[in-house]
């Protein structure tokens, strides 16, 4: 879904970011994955923010550090697709080049 319930997603993303910054990579993966699983709101009239790269960015970093490169690449590719002009993602592309 292109639109998510930010009131339920944002706390999960804050927890995922905190877990990542504290080195709890599996915790970061769990919370970011939970944020992605929050369903779109139904029958809501107020505009909602567009889905962002934030959960995918957390996931690609945490999964990469956990050694789960193939899973990380899926989320990295999503970040690149959603924000193709982001120079940070362009710089990280080298992490996913086949060696």
Secondary structure, 3 states (H helix, E strand, C coil): CCECCHHHHHHHHHHHHHHHHCCCHHHHHHHHHHHHHCCCCCCCCCCCCECCCHHHHHHHHHHHHCCCHHHHHHHHHHHHHHCCCCHHHHHHHHHHCCC
